Amino acid sequence: MKTLFKLAWRSLWRNKRRTLITISALIFAVVASVFMQSINRGSHEMIVDNMTRFQTGYLQIQDYRFENEPSLDNSFYYDGDLERELTEQDDRITFVLPRIETFMLAADEQTTRGGFVFGVDLEKEHQFNGLKDRLVNGRFFDDKERGVVLSQGFSDRLGLSVSDTIALIGQGRFGMSASGLYEIVGIMDHPLPDMNSRTIYMPLETARELLSAEDKVTSLLIGMDSDRHTDAVAVNIGDFLEGSELRVFTWPELIPELLELLEFDLVGAYLMSYILYIVIAFGFFGTILTMTLERIKEFGILISVGMARLKLAFTLFLEVFIIGLLGVIAGVGFAWLLLYYFYLYPIELTGELAETVIDMGWAPVLPMSFAPDQFYTQAIIVFFIALLIAIYPMYRVIRLDVISASRS
């Protein structure tokens, strides 16, 4: 085995230019495939991150009836004891974020619009999604202040600004009337376009008072040290809530339509990847085909002087194996450096495309994913293609006509 490996290694470097070109082709293949996956996954991660941080969370606890009937009647009691018990269920839980939300009419003297009212614990909300950093005008409210913060799009629709008064009219728990006048203390830029046009934030205690929902919340978002632990933490919380009216939901269960949309979008990405793999396969096969045909006479002589066909075939397999291994290892290294550079210095969008992206509530940059699995996944696929193509020179050697080969 060691002798065959040495023979394969020396055979490769007899023609350094061809070997380096072949390795370069595999490096390009790995870098291109990882780069394509990174761009696609980066946009998906940004969408999911915004949806989970500002709407559903990665894990959310609700009354089991709330999903089908999102009414304040299906809110539940929440206090410090429940928060402590939840955090004790798993060491990976960093905080419990209470929210109370409902739909209400918002009005000034001339205009009425429907919007979503969120009662939040501001400090915990900021810890989870950086809410305070989204402020564009004014300030955020204090814990029990009768003040609200409007999303920028909603502020524009109503024609209201900081220091104006807004009237909220709706229905509290069990059909009770809910209405009040509130000062607009700030305007924030919501990252979700749909929510940016109809969102109102107010202190949690103020929202409870408005909605006659003392000590109640409609949902609890679970903060974790990493979203990779979502499923494991959900199992532990689910065991704790067993037998109660509360249920724990992961973000795919709360927004399945988003998951379906992302999966549909992946179809196009997979199609482009398959096309790239086909191009890679044909390019690499062309190189191996040329290498094999150039050495037919050499193969014939080696067999005629007593080298077993299987050993010769295995030696050729080792040559392709070495080329593939060097190519994918170097490709992963170059891909990591490339993505790390764009991670530090993202590609900035300009012109109409940048304006479109800003209107959608995102930063005008091309997001890149740095997920570890995309590196080894693409490397394995390219390496497998290389090994699959290695069948051809092995087949030619096993079926080789020694007399014809020696004369060529």
VMD Tcl script that draws the C-alpha trace (Angstrom):
set ca {
  {0.00 0.00 0.00}
  {2.78 2.41 0.94}
  {4.62 1.62 -2.31}
  {1.52 2.21 -4.40}
  {0.92 5.51 -2.63}
  {4.49 6.63 -3.39}
  {4.06 5.58 -7.02}
  {0.81 7.54 -7.33}
  {2.37 10.62 -5.70}
  {5.38 10.60 -8.02}
  {3.21 10.02 -11.09}
  {1.17 13.11 -10.24}
  {4.15 15.43 -10.07}
  {5.75 14.24 -13.28}
  {3.40 16.70 -14.95}
  {3.16 19.48 -12.39}
  {1.25 21.87 -14.61}
  {-1.57 19.40 -15.30}
  {-1.80 18.41 -11.65}
  {-1.90 22.01 -10.43}
  {-4.54 22.93 -13.02}
  {-6.69 19.99 -11.92}
  {-6.32 20.90 -8.25}
  {-7.12 24.53 -9.09}
  {-10.31 23.44 -10.82}
  {-11.42 21.59 -7.70}
  {-10.50 24.58 -5.52}
  {-12.64 26.82 -7.72}
  {-15.48 24.30 -7.56}
  {-15.49 24.20 -3.77}
  {-15.17 27.98 -3.41}
  {-17.92 28.66 -5.96}
  {-20.35 26.14 -4.42}
  {-19.72 27.38 -0.86}
  {-20.07 31.01 -1.97}
  {-23.40 30.32 -3.67}
  {-24.72 28.48 -0.62}
  {-23.50 31.24 1.68}
  {-25.34 34.00 -0.19}
  {-28.58 32.02 -0.30}
  {-28.44 30.92 3.31}
  {-27.35 34.37 4.44}
  {-30.55 35.97 3.14}
  {-32.64 33.20 4.72}
  {-30.89 33.56 8.07}
  {-31.50 37.31 8.04}
  {-35.23 36.81 7.34}
  {-35.58 34.16 10.04}
  {-33.58 36.22 12.53}
  {-35.80 39.28 12.04}
  {-38.99 37.22 12.23}
  {-37.97 35.38 15.37}
  {-36.48 38.31 17.24}
  {-39.27 40.80 16.58}
  {-42.28 38.51 16.26}
  {-42.24 34.89 17.40}
  {-38.93 34.15 19.12}
  {-37.19 30.82 18.60}
  {-39.33 29.36 21.39}
  {-42.67 30.69 22.58}
  {-45.08 29.63 25.32}
  {-48.80 30.21 24.77}
  {-52.13 29.02 26.05}
  {-53.02 26.01 23.90}
  {-56.10 27.84 22.58}
  {-54.28 31.02 21.58}
  {-52.85 29.69 18.28}
  {-56.32 29.05 16.83}
  {-58.03 31.89 18.69}
  {-55.55 34.75 19.32}
  {-57.74 36.53 21.85}
  {-56.94 38.18 25.15}
  {-59.42 35.73 26.66}
  {-56.71 33.11 26.07}
  {-54.00 34.99 27.93}
  {-52.47 33.40 31.03}
  {-51.10 34.34 34.43}
  {-47.41 35.20 34.63}
  {-45.32 36.20 37.62}
  {-41.80 35.83 38.99}
  {-42.44 32.29 40.23}
  {-43.30 31.01 36.75}
  {-40.25 32.79 35.33}
  {-37.98 31.17 37.92}
  {-39.46 27.72 37.33}
  {-38.99 28.01 33.58}
  {-35.35 29.11 33.82}
  {-34.67 26.14 36.13}
  {-35.76 23.67 33.45}
  {-32.63 24.12 31.35}
  {-29.29 25.82 31.97}
  {-29.29 27.12 28.40}
  {-32.27 29.42 29.06}
  {-30.94 32.93 29.61}
  {-34.20 34.85 30.16}
  {-37.98 34.74 29.81}
  {-39.51 37.60 27.84}
  {-43.22 38.40 28.52}
  {-45.42 40.02 25.89}
  {-49.05 40.96 25.63}
  {-50.34 41.73 22.17}
  {-53.65 42.55 20.57}
  {-55.21 44.36 17.63}
  {-56.64 47.84 18.23}
  {-57.76 50.90 16.32}
  {-55.38 53.87 16.51}
  {-56.67 57.32 15.73}
  {-55.90 61.01 15.74}
  {-58.41 63.78 15.11}
  {-58.94 62.87 11.45}
  {-57.52 59.40 10.73}
  {-58.15 55.89 12.04}
  {-55.97 52.89 11.31}
  {-55.76 49.35 12.65}
  {-52.55 48.30 14.34}
  {-50.92 45.74 16.62}
  {-50.28 46.83 20.19}
  {-47.37 45.15 21.98}
  {-46.98 45.48 25.72}
  {-43.32 44.68 26.46}
  {-40.70 44.61 29.15}
  {-38.37 47.09 27.46}
  {-35.09 45.95 29.01}
  {-35.66 42.28 28.25}
  {-36.92 43.15 24.78}
  {-33.75 45.10 24.07}
  {-31.63 42.24 25.40}
  {-33.35 39.90 22.95}
  {-33.61 41.98 19.78}
  {-31.87 45.32 20.33}
  {-35.19 47.20 20.21}
  {-33.72 50.44 21.58}
  {-31.24 50.55 18.71}
  {-34.14 50.83 16.23}
  {-35.18 54.26 17.57}
  {-35.12 57.00 14.91}
  {-36.77 59.86 16.80}
  {-37.64 60.71 20.40}
  {-37.03 58.20 23.19}
  {-38.36 54.97 24.62}
  {-40.86 54.90 27.47}
  {-40.26 54.16 31.14}
  {-41.64 50.99 32.71}
  {-45.04 52.35 33.78}
  {-45.29 55.47 31.65}
  {-48.46 56.19 29.66}
  {-46.41 56.65 26.54}
  {-46.08 54.67 23.33}
  {-43.55 54.20 20.56}
  {-44.83 53.91 16.99}
  {-43.20 52.16 14.07}
  {-42.08 54.64 11.44}
  {-44.43 53.37 8.76}
  {-47.43 53.57 11.10}
  {-46.42 57.06 12.17}
  {-46.35 58.14 8.52}
  {-49.75 56.58 7.83}
  {-51.34 58.44 10.73}
  {-49.40 61.66 10.18}
  {-48.30 61.68 13.82}
  {-44.92 62.41 15.35}
  {-43.22 62.65 18.74}
  {-45.21 64.57 21.42}
  {-48.52 64.03 19.58}
  {-51.37 62.17 21.27}
  {-52.83 58.95 19.91}
  {-56.17 57.37 20.83}
  {-56.33 53.58 21.13}
  {-59.71 51.88 20.94}
  {-60.34 48.16 21.20}
  {-61.54 45.27 23.32}
  {-59.97 43.94 26.48}
  {-60.42 40.62 28.23}
  {-63.91 39.08 28.28}
  {-65.38 41.79 26.05}
  {-64.48 44.74 28.28}
  {-64.01 48.09 26.58}
  {-60.39 49.19 26.16}
  {-59.58 52.78 25.21}
  {-57.23 55.54 26.20}
  {-55.15 58.50 25.12}
  {-51.36 58.10 25.01}
  {-48.46 60.38 24.25}
  {-46.14 59.33 21.42}
  {-42.69 59.48 22.98}
  {-40.70 57.90 20.15}
  {-40.61 56.55 16.59}
  {-38.75 53.34 15.74}
  {-37.82 51.61 12.50}
  {-39.23 48.09 12.58}
  {-37.17 45.63 10.47}
  {-40.24 43.73 9.23}
  {-41.96 45.73 6.47}
  {-45.44 44.44 7.32}
  {-45.03 45.21 11.01}
  {-43.40 48.58 10.30}
  {-46.70 49.83 8.91}
  {-48.85 48.95 11.94}
  {-46.98 48.46 15.22}
  {-47.32 50.20 18.57}
  {-45.11 49.45 21.57}
  {-46.04 50.38 25.14}
  {-44.89 49.33 28.63}
  {-46.17 45.92 29.71}
  {-47.93 47.26 32.83}
  {-49.57 50.05 30.84}
  {-50.87 47.54 28.28}
  {-52.21 45.30 31.04}
  {-54.09 48.24 32.55}
  {-55.50 49.26 29.17}
  {-56.68 45.74 28.34}
  {-57.96 44.79 31.82}
  {-55.40 41.99 31.86}
  {-53.64 42.45 35.20}
  {-50.77 39.97 35.66}
  {-51.62 38.38 32.28}
  {-49.57 37.87 29.12}
  {-50.41 36.35 25.75}
  {-46.97 34.83 25.17}
  {-43.58 34.16 26.72}
  {-40.49 34.15 24.52}
  {-37.61 32.01 25.70}
  {-34.13 33.46 25.29}
  {-31.24 30.97 24.88}
  {-27.48 31.20 24.62}
  {-27.73 29.72 21.11}
  {-30.62 29.01 18.73}
  {-29.04 25.61 17.99}
  {-30.51 24.40 21.29}
  {-34.10 25.25 20.31}
  {-35.42 21.69 19.95}
  {-33.66 20.34 23.05}
  {-34.88 23.22 25.25}
  {-38.40 22.85 23.81}
  {-38.48 19.20 24.95}
  {-37.46 20.12 28.52}
  {-40.01 22.95 28.74}
  {-42.68 20.72 27.19}
  {-42.12 18.12 29.93}
  {-42.46 20.84 32.58}
  {-45.72 22.16 31.08}
  {-47.22 18.68 30.74}
  {-50.74 18.65 32.22}
  {-51.19 22.44 32.13}
  {-53.00 24.64 29.61}
  {-49.71 26.04 28.34}
  {-47.81 24.75 25.33}
  {-44.34 25.47 23.96}
  {-43.91 26.14 20.22}
  {-40.79 26.41 18.08}
  {-40.60 29.08 15.38}
  {-41.30 26.66 12.47}
  {-44.55 25.68 14.24}
  {-45.55 29.33 14.69}
  {-44.74 30.53 11.16}
  {-44.90 27.44 8.92}
  {-45.72 29.60 5.90}
  {-42.30 31.28 6.17}
  {-40.61 27.89 6.35}
  {-42.49 26.75 3.23}
  {-41.51 29.96 1.42}
  {-37.83 29.46 2.28}
  {-37.96 25.82 1.18}
  {-39.53 26.88 -2.11}
  {-36.80 29.48 -2.58}
  {-34.18 26.80 -1.97}
  {-35.39 24.92 -5.05}
  {-33.80 27.57 -7.29}
  {-30.60 27.50 -5.25}
  {-30.42 23.71 -5.49}
  {-30.98 23.89 -9.24}
  {-28.07 26.30 -9.65}
  {-25.92 24.06 -7.44}
  {-26.75 21.01 -9.57}
  {-25.79 22.90 -12.71}
  {-22.51 23.88 -11.06}
  {-21.85 20.27 -10.05}
  {-22.46 19.11 -13.62}
  {-20.02 21.70 -14.97}
  {-17.49 20.66 -12.33}
  {-17.92 16.97 -13.19}
  {-17.46 17.46 -16.92}
  {-14.45 19.74 -16.44}
  {-12.75 17.30 -14.09}
  {-13.65 14.33 -16.28}
  {-12.07 16.07 -19.28}
  {-8.81 16.45 -17.35}
  {-8.81 12.82 -16.17}
  {-9.71 11.62 -19.67}
  {-6.76 13.52 -21.16}
  {-4.44 12.22 -18.45}
  {-5.56 8.64 -19.09}
  {-5.28 8.74 -22.88}
  {-1.81 10.31 -22.70}
  {-0.59 7.41 -20.56}
  {-2.13 4.45 -22.39}
  {1.27 3.32 -23.70}
  {2.75 3.63 -20.21}
  {-0.03 1.47 -18.81}
  {0.51 -1.16 -21.50}
  {4.23 -1.36 -20.74}
  {3.69 -1.64 -16.99}
  {1.22 -4.48 -17.43}
  {3.48 -6.25 -19.93}
  {6.42 -6.24 -17.52}
  {4.33 -7.89 -14.83}
  {2.39 -5.25 -12.88}
  {-1.04 -6.55 -11.91}
  {-3.96 -4.71 -13.49}
  {-5.74 -4.28 -10.17}
  {-2.66 -2.72 -8.59}
  {-2.28 -0.35 -11.51}
  {-5.97 0.53 -11.38}
  {-5.73 1.15 -7.64}
  {-2.68 3.37 -8.22}
  {-4.70 5.50 -10.64}
  {-7.50 5.66 -8.08}
  {-4.96 6.91 -5.51}
  {-3.84 9.62 -7.96}
  {-7.39 10.92 -8.32}
  {-7.94 10.50 -4.58}
  {-4.85 12.62 -3.79}
  {-5.86 15.30 -6.31}
  {-9.40 15.39 -4.90}
  {-8.22 15.53 -1.30}
  {-5.74 18.35 -1.95}
  {-8.32 20.23 -4.01}
  {-11.15 20.13 -1.45}
  {-8.89 20.90 1.53}
  {-7.40 23.91 -0.23}
  {-10.86 24.86 -1.50}
  {-12.33 24.87 2.01}
  {-9.42 26.99 3.20}
  {-9.85 29.57 0.42}
  {-13.64 29.56 0.87}
  {-13.27 30.19 4.60}
  {-10.90 33.11 3.99}
  {-13.22 34.56 1.33}
  {-16.34 34.36 3.48}
  {-14.49 35.68 6.50}
  {-13.41 38.71 4.49}
  {-16.99 39.40 3.36}
  {-18.16 38.76 6.91}
  {-15.88 41.58 8.09}
  {-16.50 43.76 5.03}
  {-19.97 42.93 3.63}
  {-20.77 43.68 0.00}
  {-22.72 46.94 -0.01}
  {-25.61 47.30 -2.44}
  {-26.06 50.52 -4.37}
  {-28.59 52.21 -6.63}
  {-32.17 51.05 -7.03}
  {-31.40 47.64 -5.55}
  {-30.19 49.26 -2.32}
  {-33.32 51.43 -2.15}
  {-35.52 48.36 -2.63}
  {-33.74 46.49 0.14}
  {-33.99 49.49 2.50}
  {-37.72 49.77 1.76}
  {-38.06 46.12 2.81}
  {-36.53 47.00 6.17}
  {-33.10 45.43 5.69}
  {-29.61 46.84 5.62}
  {-28.33 47.45 2.03}
  {-25.69 44.72 2.22}
  {-25.40 41.23 0.76}
  {-25.75 38.91 3.78}
  {-23.36 35.97 3.97}
  {-23.83 32.85 6.05}
  {-20.86 31.53 8.00}
  {-22.49 28.21 8.96}
  {-19.82 25.48 9.37}
  {-21.82 22.72 7.68}
  {-21.82 24.45 4.29}
  {-18.04 24.08 4.11}
  {-17.77 20.36 4.70}
  {-21.02 19.58 2.83}
  {-19.81 21.17 -0.39}
  {-16.33 19.67 0.06}
  {-17.80 16.17 0.43}
  {-19.96 16.59 -2.69}
  {-17.03 17.78 -4.83}
  {-14.79 15.04 -3.42}
  {-17.43 12.42 -4.18}
  {-17.67 13.67 -7.78}
  {-13.87 13.31 -8.08}
  {-13.96 9.74 -6.74}
  {-16.84 8.86 -9.06}
  {-14.83 10.04 -12.06}
  {-11.88 7.90 -10.87}
  {-13.87 4.87 -12.06}
  {-13.07 5.75 -15.69}
  {-9.23 5.33 -15.64}
  {-9.60 2.20 -13.50}
  {-12.02 0.73 -16.03}
  {-9.68 1.57 -18.94}
  {-6.75 -0.18 -17.25}
  {-8.72 -3.31 -16.38}
  {-10.05 -3.62 -19.95}
  {-6.83 -2.48 -21.61}
  {-5.51 -4.36 -24.69}
  {-1.80 -4.58 -23.84}
  {-0.59 -5.18 -27.40}
  {-2.51 -2.25 -28.87}
  {-1.51 -0.01 -25.98}
  {2.20 -0.84 -26.33}
  {2.12 0.09 -30.02}
  {0.27 3.40 -29.56}
}
mol new
graphics top color blue
foreach p $ca { graphics top sphere $p radius 0.5 }
foreach p [lrange $ca 0 end-1] q [lrange $ca 1 end] { graphics top cylinder $p $q radius 0.2 }
display resetview
